[in-house]
Amino acid sequence: MTATLDFIIGRAGSGKTHACLDAMRQRMAEAPMGPALILLLPEHMTFKVERELAASIPKGSGFLRSYVFGFRRFARHVLLETGHMKVPRISDVGRRLLLRKILVKHQKEKDLDVFARAVRQRGFTESLSDAIQEFKSYRLTTDVLREAAEELAKGNERLAGKLQEMALLTDEFAAEMQGKANDAEDMMNQLAEAILEAPLLNGAEVWLDGFIFFNPQEMAVLRALLMTAARVHVALPMAGISEGKERVRLDLPENLQETALFNRPYRTLQAIRRMAREELGYRGAIPIHLLAEQHRFAPASILRGMEQDLFRYGGSARPEDEGMQLVEAANRRLEVESAAADILRLVRDEGWHYRELGILVRDSEAYGDLVRLVFEDYGIPFFEDSKRPSIHHPLAELMRSAIEVVSRDWRYETVFRCLRTGFFPPVREDIDRLENYVLEFGIRGRKRWQQEKPWDWHHRYSLEDGEQVDEDTASTLALIDSLRRQSVEALTELERDLRAADDVRGYTKALYDFLVRLEVPVRLQEWAEIAEREGRLADAAEHRQLWDDSMALFDQLVEVSGAEKMTLSDYEAVLSDGLDALQISLIPPGLDYVTLASFDQNSLDNMRGLYILGADAATMPRRVREQGIFSDADRLHIAETLAACQKEGEEEHTISRGGHEKSFGEKFLLYRGFTEAREYLWISYALADAEGNGLQPSPLVKKMRELFPKAAFLSIPLETVRRDDDLLLAAPRPALSGLANALRGEREHQEMQPCWRDVYNWAMRQKEWQRPLRLALSGLFAHAGDGRIPKELAEQIFAKGTVLRGSVTQFEKFRQCPFAHFAAYGLKLQERREYQFRSMDLGQLLHAVLKEYSSIVKRDYANRWQDVPEEKRAELCEELVNTLAPRLQSEILLSRDNYRHLKKRIEKTAEQAVGHLSAWAAVSAFQPAFFEEAFGHSDDEVHLRPLPLGDGYALSFKGQIDRLDLHECAPYYLILDYKTGHVAINLFEVYYGLRLQLLVYMMVGRELLREKGEKRLPAGILYAFLQNPLLQTRRKYTQAELEKRVNAELRMPGWVLADLDVAKAIDASFGFIKPGLSKVKDEKKKDVIGPDGEPVMDFDANSRKYGYIRKPEEFELMLAYVDYILRDTGRAILGGDISASPYRLKAKKEQTACTYCEYRDVCGFDPDIEGYAYRDIGPEDDDVLEEKMAECTGKEDLLDAIHRGSEESD
């Protein structure tokens, strides 16, 4: 017995599905208890069609005869009915777990060749699973694969190897499944046999709808249906022309051409006809019912014309102007917001229901999250008809990262990925605090995390600091250690259990116990309840479902590989594959909602209104990319080989052409999507993506505008100043955002649409929107505050009693920007410290080395640096670096190979610096007297008098002089400041308070010497570079030439007293300091000869031009000015000045206090906002600056001596 077979064909909107459902309803009305009526559909369509069928049956009527199935559910039903369902069906997760188990075995045995590298790659099991499913669905047995591989080996060994290894893995997969489980493809093979004995199919009438193609497995099922059922109807989308009552013409270009819209369903119809005639003995014509009339689209609608012409070549402009809205938006956010606003318009103003509307996207990654965010803002209920991957859920991350913590020795990144999942006792702020500590001290590895000894590493502010800590530091360390122990308790127990296990069952039980100890089910339930209260129903369902899915994953793990012995890293790979495969299926939130679907899984059908988003050239049509194990070229070779191996009488074998078929199918996917709407179609595209990259509209959009020039077109600009369309006013939250933009336009351009006044007045009357309104407008009316805090508060923050204490660096920071000073020293904000060697660490170490070296030289060499032999210098530098390095940042220079190598380089730098200073000592009459001399602290030798500020307050500054040298015979002293980077001093920086350090040291040095009973004058202030310069060279240099170039790089900048004898005493060679010498010329430009017969020398022109030399009166004026500016700074600080007013160097617009400021993201400084502005400063002539300094300090009398000396020198 064979069923009667007929085809139902028609274009989109002709009513094929409606005809199938109508026929089912008619049969049920005629005989409610007759044979089964079965509708087979693609899986993603079953829910909607079944609901539609149920809704259309009259009240009180039953539909026991009717069934709506996808192939998989149909297989399950028939196999259960016939008793063939003897083993459970393995899930997609289980299949990937089983494949990973097989791959782990081969990885150990190293017996794979082609797939040897791929097995280690994440996601390979998914590709392998897809390939096995495809081979089964095309009924390609492993024998067929091996036969094809033998044939291919003659010319394509690589592809032959692929097929051989695929056959091997497929056989092993089948062997593992034998008697334990079936997968969906095995069930389809069984279904084709079980149908023949299924009572359900006796006399049944079957409709197949929604398909354009049947793979060989499905064709086998269809063949069985034709052998068993009474009637079979196959509905296919196709063009046709009726030629009389019984004849339909199909040989149309739209069907026949390979690239034609309906070519694939046409070929499917021909394949079914051929099977029916050749295999089942059908005689005569097989009826074809053509649905030629359009039932979906109104006659004068653009939608009808689009279905007819959009996907045809050519076409001329049409007159229709209703039913479609084309929208161009500046970006994707505006595009989605506009669609949301239009949906609210239809529902609120036109009386439509949400369930009548759908959204269709081609790029789910770009639009999925955006639609969710915007629709929540607009209060639109929606359902995303796709499965959510669980990979990013906190529970999946917890399981993955917890195993990694143990298997990868407690790496920093893995530990905190785990702790931040939200399942551990410490709250987020405490985990932040713990992470900061771990980063600062470079804590890595299990031993550190699990040690019994408390964590007591702390920051040293000096290498001379001892191990004792103050009370606040001790309290912080105790808190950190407590947080550490809370965090690692559960992970330590997990590690213990995992180490004790050696098979999958043991590992899985350890992981389950770990989750229970953390009370994961309780936490998930709490999250679900919070999500429900906030209206996030999909998130709530996800939280609830994932625990059950995870337990099902554990069951599958144990069932598939329970007794399997494997290493923890192998188990990690298996678990990771399982978690990657976990997907969450959500149910709709109610009955009235907008459905979001993709073109690939399009469950929408015959929607009243449809919104197609993202119609850009990159995705419509989408470029087909090769994916999976076999390339398109591979597939072509395999198909040709299968055809060549075909023997007469055997089943015909082939394989999907992959990208080739997808590229032809792309047109049909778009056709189907664009023709789903029956009354209203919105098509939109963005001009830029999230990163601002430009996008072009799809060629389909361009063709639509050519075909339908009268279609409504709307452009949504980025600026909303001139907009007054209803889309902006659809919902309160976006309306407030639009109001802010409109008011900005009023403020900047004196124009605003009248509707915005109504929005403002409405929002002010709504209590719940008053605060959001203020927030929305806060940015618009943002302006710089007065930049002050109350004087009393400033005194509490910065003064200790009546004294303002601070370092010179602190006061320089204030002069750069008062807010930066407030952030650093008032709020005490700090950048996150990380365990890495920084420039400041290099400076700290080299300073300490030079201090210790100086002490040794003073003790053993009578303070004569030049007397230390070169070999001894190198030995001392190496010894000192090795002694001091362990005290730096918890032994950072000993922690890794690259840092140990850096330590060697630091030894060379120290040796170079010491050597340079020793060479200078040989030509200098100044000898070191004080090293790292601290001042401003209660226990320091130097007791400075605080500077009175008025109102009973005083300023006391603190710091440390790197080195102070004394002249051996004359009453002069010299200040040296060590620097690891290049730096110089300019008078304008002193004037603006940006660089005060050296002058303060000069002031302190004078006081230090006075306290010791010495009255000396400053000979100069210099920067000494602690560097080992790298030289760019284009030729070979001799050793002497190299040393000369290095010495030139290390010449000490600063200011030297404008006294030639003093300068010569500092550096007799003038090769170590910046000032230089030149011969004195007479009026005839000849050398002036001295009494000794040698040319008379004096400071060269550059020394005066660049201000390297200074008169005693200039030093006196500068010291008076430093006193003045420190007092002025102290008064401003205590006066509450915290304004964000950074300096900007006028000569170099790019150089500002903001350039390297770590508080840029905190202060809110924006020169475009009213009240914010840079303080422009710039280089001025020294004469002008000295006059300003004299005016500030009342030292005008010094100017005469300064200028008189200048005139004489001129």
Stockholm file with secondary structure:
# STOCKHOLM 1.0

chainA/1-1210         MTATLDFIIGRAGSGKTHACLDAMRQRMAEAPMGPALILLLPEHMTFKVERELAASIPKGSGFLRSYVFGFRRFARHVLLETGHMKVPRISDVGRRLLLRKILVKHQKEKDLDVFARAVRQRGFTESLSDAIQEFKSYRLTTDVLREAAEELAKGNERLAGKLQEMALLTDEFAAEMQGKANDAEDMMNQLAEAILEAPLLNGAEVWLDGFIFFNPQEMAVLRALLMTAARVHVALPMAGISEGKERVRLDLPENLQETALFNRPYRTLQAIRRMAREELGYRGAIPIHLLAEQHRFAPASILRGMEQDLFRYGGSARPEDEGMQLVEAANRRLEVESAAADILRLVRDEGWHYRELGILVRDSEAYGDLVRLVFEDYGIPFFEDSKRPSIHHPLAELMRSAIEVVSRDWRYETVFRCLRTGFFPPVREDIDRLENYVLEFGIRGRKRWQQEKPWDWHHRYSLEDGEQVDEDTASTLALIDSLRRQSVEALTELERDLRAADDVRGYTKALYDFLVRLEVPVRLQEWAEIAEREGRLADAAEHRQLWDDSMALFDQLVEVSGAEKMTLSDYEAVLSDGLDALQISLIPPGLDYVTLASFDQNSLDNMRGLYILGADAATMPRRVREQGIFSDADRLHIAETLAACQKEGEEEHTISRGGHEKSFGEKFLLYRGFTEAREYLWISYALADAEGNGLQPSPLVKKMRELFPKAAFLSIPLETVRRDDDLLLAAPRPALSGLANALRGEREHQEMQPCWRDVYNWAMRQKEWQRPLRLALSGLFAHAGDGRIPKELAEQIFAKGTVLRGSVTQFEKFRQCPFAHFAAYGLKLQERREYQFRSMDLGQLLHAVLKEYSSIVKRDYANRWQDVPEEKRAELCEELVNTLAPRLQSEILLSRDNYRHLKKRIEKTAEQAVGHLSAWAAVSAFQPAFFEEAFGHSDDEVHLRPLPLGDGYALSFKGQIDRLDLHECAPYYLILDYKTGHVAINLFEVYYGLRLQLLVYMMVGRELLREKGEKRLPAGILYAFLQNPLLQTRRKYTQAELEKRVNAELRMPGWVLADLDVAKAIDASFGFIKPGLSKVKDEKKKDVIGPDGEPVMDFDANSRKYGYIRKPEEFELMLAYVDYILRDTGRAILGGDISASPYRLKAKKEQTACTYCEYRDVCGFDPDIEGYAYRDIGPEDDDVLEEKMAECTGKEDLLDAIHRGSEESD
#=GR chainA/1-1210 SS CCCEEEEEEECTTSCHHHHHHHHHHHHHHHCTTSSCEEEECCGGGHHHHHHHHHHHSCTTCCCTTEEEECHHHHHHHHHHHHTCCCSCBCCHHHHHHHHHHHHHHHHHHTCCSTTTTGGGSTTHHHHHHHHHHHHHHTTCCHHHHHHHHHHHTTTCHHHHHHHHHHHHHHHHHHHHHTTTCBCHHHHHHHHHHHGGGCGGGTTCEEEECSCSCCCHHHHHHHHHHHHHSSEEEEEEECCCEECSSSCEECCCHHHHSTTSTTHHHHHHHHHHHHHHHHTTCCCSCCCEEECCSCSSSCTTCHHHHHHHHTTSSCCCCCCCCSSEEEEEESSHHHHHHHHHHHHHHHHHHSCCCGGGEEEEESCHHHHHHHHHHHHHHHTCCEEECSCEECTTSHHHHHHHHHHHHHHTTCCHHHHHHHHTTSCSSSCHHHHHHHHHHHHHHTCCSHHHHHCSSCCCCCCCSSTTCCSCCCHHHHHHHHHHHHHHHHHHHHHHHHHHHHHHCCBHHHHHHHHHHHHHHTTHHHHHHHHHHHHHHTTCHHHHHHHHHHHHHHHHHHHHHHHHHTTCBCCHHHHHHHHHHHHHHCEECCCCSSSSCEEEEESTTCCCCSEEEEEEECCBTTBTTBCCCCCSSSCHHHHHHHHHHHHHTCCTTSCCCCCCCTHHHHHHHHHHHHHHHHTCEEEEEEEEEESBCTTCCBCCBCHHHHHHHHHCTTSEEEEECSCCTTCCCGGGGSSHHHHHHHHHHHHHHHHHHSCCCTHHHHHHHHHHHCHHHHHHHHHHHHTTTCCCCCCBCCHHHHHHHHEETTEEEEEHHHHHHHHHCHHHHIIIIISCCCCCCCSSCCHHHHHHHHHHHHHHHHHHHHHHSTTCGGGSCHHHHHHHHHHHHHHHGGGTTTTGGGTSHHHHHHHHHHHHHHHHHHHHHHHHHTTCSEEEEEEEEEESSTTSSBCCCCEEEETTEEEEEEEEEEEEEEESSSSEEEEEEEESSCCCCCHHHHHTTSCCHHHHHHHHHHHHHHHTTCCCEEEEEEEEECCCCCCCCSSCCCHHHHHHHHHHHTCBCEEEESCHHHHHHHCTTSSSBSCCEEECBCTTSCBCBCTTSSBCEEECHHHHHTTCEECHHHHHHHHHHHHHHHHHHHHHHHTTBCCCCCEEETTSTTCBTTTTCTTHHHHCCCTTSTTCCCEEECCCCHHHHHHHHHHHHTCHHHHHHHHHHHHHHC
#=GC SS_cons          CCCEEEEEEECTTSCHHHHHHHHHHHHHHHCTTSSCEEEECCGGGHHHHHHHHHHHSCTTCCCTTEEEECHHHHHHHHHHHHTCCCSCBCCHHHHHHHHHHHHHHHHHHTCCSTTTTGGGSTTHHHHHHHHHHHHHHTTCCHHHHHHHHHHHTTTCHHHHHHHHHHHHHHHHHHHHHTTTCBCHHHHHHHHHHHGGGCGGGTTCEEEECSCSCCCHHHHHHHHHHHHHSSEEEEEEECCCEECSSSCEECCCHHHHSTTSTTHHHHHHHHHHHHHHHHTTCCCSCCCEEECCSCSSSCTTCHHHHHHHHTTSSCCCCCCCCSSEEEEEESSHHHHHHHHHHHHHHHHHHSCCCGGGEEEEESCHHHHHHHHHHHHHHHTCCEEECSCEECTTSHHHHHHHHHHHHHHTTCCHHHHHHHHTTSCSSSCHHHHHHHHHHHHHHTCCSHHHHHCSSCCCCCCCSSTTCCSCCCHHHHHHHHHHHHHHHHHHHHHHHHHHHHHHCCBHHHHHHHHHHHHHHTTHHHHHHHHHHHHHHTTCHHHHHHHHHHHHHHHHHHHHHHHHHTTCBCCHHHHHHHHHHHHHHCEECCCCSSSSCEEEEESTTCCCCSEEEEEEECCBTTBTTBCCCCCSSSCHHHHHHHHHHHHHTCCTTSCCCCCCCTHHHHHHHHHHHHHHHHTCEEEEEEEEEESBCTTCCBCCBCHHHHHHHHHCTTSEEEEECSCCTTCCCGGGGSSHHHHHHHHHHHHHHHHHHSCCCTHHHHHHHHHHHCHHHHHHHHHHHHTTTCCCCCCBCCHHHHHHHHEETTEEEEEHHHHHHHHHCHHHHIIIIISCCCCCCCSSCCHHHHHHHHHHHHHHHHHHHHHHSTTCGGGSCHHHHHHHHHHHHHHHGGGTTTTGGGTSHHHHHHHHHHHHHHHHHHHHHHHHHTTCSEEEEEEEEEESSTTSSBCCCCEEEETTEEEEEEEEEEEEEEESSSSEEEEEEEESSCCCCCHHHHHTTSCCHHHHHHHHHHHHHHHTTCCCEEEEEEEEECCCCCCCCSSCCCHHHHHHHHHHHTCBCEEEESCHHHHHHHCTTSSSBSCCEEECBCTTSCBCBCTTSSBCEEECHHHHHTTCEECHHHHHHHHHHHHHHHHHHHHHHHTTBCCCCCEEETTSTTCBTTTTCTTHHHHCCCTTSTTCCCEEECCCCHHHHHHHHHHHHTCHHHHHHHHHHHHHHC
//
